Amino acid sequence: MPQGRPAGVPDDGLTTRERRNRPLVIVHTGEMKGKSTAAFGLALRAWHQGWPVGVFQFVKSAKWRVGEEAALRALGRLHEQTGEGGPVTWHKMGEGWSWIQRPGAEADHAADAREGWAQIRRDLAAEAYGLYVLDEFTYPMKWGWLDVDDVVATLRARPGRQHVVITGRDADPRLVEAADLVVEMTKIKHPMDAGQKGQRGIEW
Protein backbone atom coordinates (compact mmCIF):
# COMPACT_ATOMS: atom_id res chain seq x y z
CA MET A 1 0.00 0.00 0.00
CA PRO A 2 1.41 3.46 -0.87
CA GLN A 3 2.64 5.48 2.09
CA GLY A 4 1.71 9.15 2.38
CA ARG A 5 4.65 11.51 2.11
CA PRO A 6 3.64 14.94 3.43
CA ALA A 7 5.24 17.88 1.67
CA GLY A 8 5.54 19.57 5.06
CA VAL A 9 4.31 19.26 8.62
CA PRO A 10 2.26 22.27 9.76
CA ASP A 11 3.12 23.98 13.02
CA ASP A 12 -0.39 23.51 14.42
CA GLY A 13 0.43 21.93 17.77
CA LEU A 14 -1.28 18.66 16.87
CA THR A 15 0.24 15.25 17.43
CA THR A 16 0.63 12.89 14.49
CA ARG A 17 -2.37 10.89 15.75
CA GLU A 18 -4.51 14.01 16.19
CA ARG A 19 -3.65 15.21 12.70
CA ARG A 20 -4.34 11.78 11.19
CA ASN A 21 -7.79 11.63 12.78
CA ARG A 22 -8.80 15.19 11.90
CA PRO A 23 -12.27 15.18 10.31
CA LEU A 24 -12.32 16.05 6.62
CA VAL A 25 -14.46 18.02 4.20
CA ILE A 26 -14.20 16.26 0.84
CA VAL A 27 -15.45 17.59 -2.49
CA HIS A 28 -15.99 15.47 -5.61
CA THR A 29 -16.59 17.79 -8.55
CA GLY A 30 -15.97 17.93 -12.31
CA GLU A 31 -17.89 17.11 -15.48
CA MET A 32 -17.39 13.35 -15.49
CA LYS A 33 -19.53 10.63 -13.91
CA GLY A 34 -18.28 8.90 -10.77
CA LYS A 35 -18.59 11.68 -8.19
CA SER A 36 -21.50 10.12 -6.29
CA THR A 37 -20.16 6.62 -6.91
CA ALA A 38 -16.92 7.53 -5.14
CA ALA A 39 -18.80 9.18 -2.27
CA PHE A 40 -20.89 6.06 -1.71
CA GLY A 41 -17.69 4.03 -1.69
CA LEU A 42 -16.63 6.17 1.27
CA ALA A 43 -20.02 5.50 2.86
CA LEU A 44 -19.32 1.76 2.67
CA ARG A 45 -16.00 2.27 4.43
CA ALA A 46 -17.68 4.40 7.09
CA TRP A 47 -20.38 1.75 7.63
CA HIS A 48 -17.68 -0.89 8.06
CA GLN A 49 -16.05 1.25 10.77
CA GLY A 50 -19.37 1.39 12.62
CA TRP A 51 -19.93 5.10 11.95
CA PRO A 52 -23.46 6.44 11.59
CA VAL A 53 -23.91 7.43 7.94
CA GLY A 54 -26.29 10.18 6.79
CA VAL A 55 -27.04 10.54 3.08
CA PHE A 56 -28.74 13.70 1.82
CA GLN A 57 -29.65 13.70 -1.88
CA PHE A 58 -30.47 17.14 -3.21
CA VAL A 59 -31.47 16.98 -6.86
CA LYS A 60 -31.93 13.38 -7.92
CA SER A 61 -35.62 12.60 -8.13
CA ALA A 62 -37.28 11.05 -5.09
CA LYS A 63 -38.58 8.42 -7.52
CA TRP A 64 -35.08 7.54 -8.77
CA ARG A 65 -34.12 4.13 -7.37
CA VAL A 66 -30.36 3.71 -7.36
CA GLY A 67 -28.32 0.68 -6.39
CA GLU A 68 -26.35 2.59 -3.76
CA GLU A 69 -29.54 3.47 -1.92
CA ALA A 70 -30.79 -0.12 -1.94
CA ALA A 71 -27.41 -1.42 -0.76
CA LEU A 72 -26.91 1.12 2.02
CA ARG A 73 -30.48 0.76 3.26
CA ALA A 74 -29.91 -3.02 3.40
CA LEU A 75 -26.72 -2.45 5.38
CA GLY A 76 -28.66 -0.20 7.73
CA ARG A 77 -31.17 -3.01 8.31
CA LEU A 78 -28.29 -5.43 8.88
CA HIS A 79 -26.94 -3.11 11.55
CA GLU A 80 -30.36 -2.95 13.22
CA GLN A 81 -30.65 -6.75 13.23
CA THR A 82 -27.10 -7.77 14.13
CA GLY A 83 -25.19 -4.69 15.33
CA GLU A 84 -22.70 -5.12 12.50
CA GLY A 85 -21.44 -1.93 10.85
CA GLY A 86 -23.18 1.36 11.53
CA PRO A 87 -26.67 2.86 11.18
CA VAL A 88 -27.66 4.42 7.86
CA THR A 89 -30.16 7.25 7.30
CA TRP A 90 -31.16 8.31 3.76
CA HIS A 91 -32.88 11.64 3.02
CA LYS A 92 -34.23 12.88 -0.32
CA MET A 93 -34.74 16.60 -0.57
CA GLY A 94 -38.05 16.85 -2.40
CA GLU A 95 -38.37 15.95 -6.04
CA GLY A 96 -35.55 18.07 -7.38
CA TRP A 97 -34.11 17.39 -10.78
CA SER A 98 -30.92 16.27 -12.38
CA TRP A 99 -31.56 14.73 -15.80
CA ILE A 100 -35.36 15.01 -15.82
CA GLN A 101 -37.36 18.13 -14.98
CA ARG A 102 -39.85 17.40 -12.22
CA PRO A 103 -43.12 19.15 -11.33
CA GLY A 104 -42.97 22.15 -9.01
CA ALA A 105 -41.79 25.73 -9.23
CA GLU A 106 -38.18 26.75 -8.70
CA ALA A 107 -39.27 28.36 -5.44
CA ASP A 108 -40.54 24.96 -4.26
CA HIS A 109 -37.23 23.29 -5.07
CA ALA A 110 -35.31 26.12 -3.41
CA ALA A 111 -37.42 25.75 -0.28
CA ASP A 112 -36.76 22.00 -0.23
CA ALA A 113 -33.03 22.66 -0.52
CA ARG A 114 -33.10 25.19 2.31
CA GLU A 115 -34.97 22.78 4.57
CA GLY A 116 -32.49 20.05 3.68
CA TRP A 117 -29.60 22.30 4.62
CA ALA A 118 -31.37 23.30 7.85
CA GLN A 119 -31.63 19.61 8.76
CA ILE A 120 -27.94 19.08 8.03
CA ARG A 121 -27.07 22.05 10.25
CA ARG A 122 -29.14 20.53 13.07
CA ASP A 123 -27.49 17.15 12.60
CA LEU A 124 -24.00 18.66 12.56
CA ALA A 125 -24.73 20.53 15.77
CA ALA A 126 -25.97 17.28 17.34
CA GLU A 127 -22.98 15.29 15.95
CA ALA A 128 -25.50 12.86 14.48
CA TYR A 129 -23.26 11.14 11.91
CA GLY A 130 -19.67 10.11 11.41
CA LEU A 131 -20.00 10.61 7.64
CA TYR A 132 -22.37 12.91 5.76
CA VAL A 133 -22.84 12.32 2.03
CA LEU A 134 -24.25 15.54 0.58
CA ASP A 135 -25.04 14.28 -2.90
CA GLU A 136 -25.41 16.87 -5.68
CA PHE A 137 -25.05 19.58 -3.02
CA THR A 138 -23.04 21.90 -5.25
CA TYR A 139 -26.16 22.71 -7.31
CA PRO A 140 -28.26 24.48 -4.64
CA MET A 141 -25.25 26.70 -4.03
CA LYS A 142 -24.66 27.28 -7.74
CA TRP A 143 -28.31 28.21 -8.30
CA GLY A 144 -28.29 30.68 -5.40
CA TRP A 145 -30.67 28.69 -3.23
CA LEU A 146 -28.13 28.41 -0.42
CA ASP A 147 -25.58 30.91 0.88
CA VAL A 148 -22.11 29.51 0.14
CA ASP A 149 -20.50 31.53 2.91
CA ASP A 150 -22.99 30.10 5.42
CA VAL A 151 -22.28 26.56 4.21
CA VAL A 152 -18.52 27.05 4.47
CA ALA A 153 -18.73 28.67 7.92
CA THR A 154 -20.99 25.89 9.22
CA LEU A 155 -18.70 23.16 7.92
CA ARG A 156 -15.63 24.82 9.40
CA ALA A 157 -17.30 25.20 12.80
CA ARG A 158 -18.78 21.69 12.98
CA PRO A 159 -18.02 20.02 16.30
CA GLY A 160 -16.55 16.61 17.01
CA ARG A 161 -15.28 14.14 14.44
CA GLN A 162 -17.68 14.44 11.51
CA HIS A 163 -16.53 13.83 7.95
CA VAL A 164 -18.48 15.46 5.10
CA VAL A 165 -18.30 14.54 1.41
CA ILE A 166 -20.00 16.82 -1.14
CA THR A 167 -20.64 15.89 -4.77
CA GLY A 168 -21.68 17.79 -7.88
CA ARG A 169 -20.36 19.81 -10.79
CA ASP A 170 -19.10 23.38 -10.60
CA ALA A 171 -18.10 23.44 -6.93
CA ASP A 172 -17.88 27.03 -5.73
CA PRO A 173 -14.27 28.24 -5.31
CA ARG A 174 -15.01 29.13 -1.67
CA LEU A 175 -16.06 25.56 -0.99
CA VAL A 176 -12.99 24.23 -2.78
CA GLU A 177 -10.76 26.52 -0.70
CA ALA A 178 -12.36 25.37 2.56
CA ALA A 179 -12.22 21.64 1.74
CA ASP A 180 -9.42 19.34 2.85
CA LEU A 181 -9.62 17.00 -0.15
CA VAL A 182 -10.89 17.98 -3.59
CA VAL A 183 -11.16 15.67 -6.59
CA GLU A 184 -12.10 16.82 -10.09
CA MET A 185 -13.51 14.11 -12.33
CA THR A 186 -12.27 14.82 -15.85
CA LYS A 187 -13.71 13.03 -18.86
CA ILE A 188 -11.31 11.17 -21.12
CA LYS A 189 -13.87 8.90 -22.80
CA HIS A 190 -17.53 8.11 -22.20
CA PRO A 191 -19.73 5.54 -24.00
CA MET A 192 -22.55 8.08 -24.25
CA ASP A 193 -20.35 10.07 -26.64
CA ALA A 194 -20.73 7.13 -29.03
CA GLY A 195 -24.51 7.06 -28.64
CA GLN A 196 -24.72 4.43 -25.91
CA LYS A 197 -27.41 5.03 -23.31
CA GLY A 198 -27.03 4.54 -19.57
CA GLN A 199 -27.43 0.95 -18.42
CA ARG A 200 -28.39 -1.03 -15.36
CA GLY A 201 -25.54 -1.80 -12.99
CA ILE A 202 -23.41 1.03 -14.37
CA GLU A 203 -25.53 4.19 -14.11
CA TRP A 204 -28.00 2.90 -11.50
SEKELUM-965289 format. One line per 4 residues: number of its first residue (from 1); their letters; for each residue x, y, z of C-alpha. Coordinates in nm, 2 decimals, decimal comma. Layout:
REM SEKELUM-965289
NUM> A> X:Y:Z  ...
***
This chain:
REM SEKELUM-965289
1> MPQG> 0,00:0,00:0,00  0,14:0,35:-0,09  0,26:0,55:0,21  0,17:0,92:0,24
5> RPAG> 0,47:1,15:0,21  0,36:1,49:0,34  0,52:1,79:0,17  0,55:1,96:0,51
9> VPDD> 0,43:1,93:0,86  0,23:2,23:0,98  0,31:2,40:1,30  -0,04:2,35:1,44
13> GLTT> 0,04:2,19:1,78  -0,13:1,87:1,69  0,02:1,53:1,74  0,06:1,29:1,45
17> RERR> -0,24:1,09:1,57  -0,45:1,40:1,62  -0,36:1,52:1,27  -0,43:1,18:1,12
21> NRPL> -0,78:1,16:1,28  -0,88:1,52:1,19  -1,23:1,52:1,03  -1,23:1,61:0,66
25> VIVH> -1,45:1,80:0,42  -1,42:1,63:0,08  -1,55:1,76:-0,25  -1,60:1,55:-0,56
29> TGEM> -1,66:1,78:-0,85  -1,60:1,79:-1,23  -1,79:1,71:-1,55  -1,74:1,33:-1,55
33> KGKS> -1,95:1,06:-1,39  -1,83:0,89:-1,08  -1,86:1,17:-0,82  -2,15:1,01:-0,63
37> TAAF> -2,02:0,66:-0,69  -1,69:0,75:-0,51  -1,88:0,92:-0,23  -2,09:0,61:-0,17
41> GLAL> -1,77:0,40:-0,17  -1,66:0,62:0,13  -2,00:0,55:0,29  -1,93:0,18:0,27
45> RAWH> -1,60:0,23:0,44  -1,77:0,44:0,71  -2,04:0,18:0,76  -1,77:-0,09:0,81
49> QGWP> -1,61:0,12:1,08  -1,94:0,14:1,26  -1,99:0,51:1,19  -2,35:0,64:1,16
53> VGVF> -2,39:0,74:0,79  -2,63:1,02:0,68  -2,70:1,05:0,31  -2,87:1,37:0,18
57> QFVK> -2,96:1,37:-0,19  -3,05:1,71:-0,32  -3,15:1,70:-0,69  -3,19:1,34:-0,79
61> SAKW> -3,56:1,26:-0,81  -3,73:1,11:-0,51  -3,86:0,84:-0,75  -3,51:0,75:-0,88
65> RVGE> -3,41:0,41:-0,74  -3,04:0,37:-0,74  -2,83:0,07:-0,64  -2,63:0,26:-0,38
69> EAAL> -2,95:0,35:-0,19  -3,08:-0,01:-0,19  -2,74:-0,14:-0,08  -2,69:0,11:0,20
73> RALG> -3,05:0,08:0,33  -2,99:-0,30:0,34  -2,67:-0,25:0,54  -2,87:-0,02:0,77
77> RLHE> -3,12:-0,30:0,83  -2,83:-0,54:0,89  -2,69:-0,31:1,15  -3,04:-0,29:1,32
81> QTGE> -3,06:-0,67:1,32  -2,71:-0,78:1,41  -2,52:-0,47:1,53  -2,27:-0,51:1,25
85> GGPV> -2,14:-0,19:1,09  -2,32:0,14:1,15  -2,67:0,29:1,12  -2,77:0,44:0,79
89> TWHK> -3,02:0,73:0,73  -3,12:0,83:0,38  -3,29:1,16:0,30  -3,42:1,29:-0,03
93> MGEG> -3,47:1,66:-0,06  -3,81:1,68:-0,24  -3,84:1,59:-0,60  -3,55:1,81:-0,74
97> WSWI> -3,41:1,74:-1,08  -3,09:1,63:-1,24  -3,16:1,47:-1,58  -3,54:1,50:-1,58
101> QRPG> -3,74:1,81:-1,50  -3,98:1,74:-1,22  -4,31:1,92:-1,13  -4,30:2,21:-0,90
105> AEAD> -4,18:2,57:-0,92  -3,82:2,67:-0,87  -3,93:2,84:-0,54  -4,05:2,50:-0,43
109> HAAD> -3,72:2,33:-0,51  -3,53:2,61:-0,34  -3,74:2,58:-0,03  -3,68:2,20:-0,02
113> AREG> -3,30:2,27:-0,05  -3,31:2,52:0,23  -3,50:2,28:0,46  -3,25:2,00:0,37
117> WAQI> -2,96:2,23:0,46  -3,14:2,33:0,78  -3,16:1,96:0,88  -2,79:1,91:0,80
121> RRDL> -2,71:2,20:1,03  -2,91:2,05:1,31  -2,75:1,72:1,26  -2,40:1,87:1,26
125> AAEA> -2,47:2,05:1,58  -2,60:1,73:1,73  -2,30:1,53:1,60  -2,55:1,29:1,45
129> YGLY> -2,33:1,11:1,19  -1,97:1,01:1,14  -2,00:1,06:0,76  -2,24:1,29:0,58
133> VLDE> -2,28:1,23:0,20  -2,42:1,55:0,06  -2,50:1,43:-0,29  -2,54:1,69:-0,57
137> FTYP> -2,50:1,96:-0,30  -2,30:2,19:-0,53  -2,62:2,27:-0,73  -2,83:2,45:-0,46
141> MKWG> -2,53:2,67:-0,40  -2,47:2,73:-0,77  -2,83:2,82:-0,83  -2,83:3,07:-0,54
145> WLDV> -3,07:2,87:-0,32  -2,81:2,84:-0,04  -2,56:3,09:0,09  -2,21:2,95:0,01
149> DDVV> -2,05:3,15:0,29  -2,30:3,01:0,54  -2,23:2,66:0,42  -1,85:2,71:0,45
153> ATLR> -1,87:2,87:0,79  -2,10:2,59:0,92  -1,87:2,32:0,79  -1,56:2,48:0,94
157> ARPG> -1,73:2,52:1,28  -1,88:2,17:1,30  -1,80:2,00:1,63  -1,65:1,66:1,70
161> RQHV> -1,53:1,41:1,44  -1,77:1,44:1,15  -1,65:1,38:0,80  -1,85:1,55:0,51
165> VITG> -1,83:1,45:0,14  -2,00:1,68:-0,11  -2,06:1,59:-0,48  -2,17:1,78:-0,79
169> RDAD> -2,04:1,98:-1,08  -1,91:2,34:-1,06  -1,81:2,34:-0,69  -1,79:2,70:-0,57
173> PRLV> -1,43:2,82:-0,53  -1,50:2,91:-0,17  -1,61:2,56:-0,10  -1,30:2,42:-0,28
177> EAAD> -1,08:2,65:-0,07  -1,24:2,54:0,26  -1,22:2,16:0,17  -0,94:1,93:0,28
181> LVVE> -0,96:1,70:-0,01  -1,09:1,80:-0,36  -1,12:1,57:-0,66  -1,21:1,68:-1,01
185> MTKI> -1,35:1,41:-1,23  -1,23:1,48:-1,59  -1,37:1,30:-1,89  -1,13:1,12:-2,11
189> KHPM> -1,39:0,89:-2,28  -1,75:0,81:-2,22  -1,97:0,55:-2,40  -2,25:0,81:-2,43
193> DAGQ> -2,04:1,01:-2,66  -2,07:0,71:-2,90  -2,45:0,71:-2,86  -2,47:0,44:-2,59
197> KGQR> -2,74:0,50:-2,33  -2,70:0,45:-1,96  -2,74:0,10:-1,84  -2,84:-0,10:-1,54
201> GIEW> -2,55:-0,18:-1,30  -2,34:0,10:-1,44  -2,55:0,42:-1,41  -2,80:0,29:-1,15
***
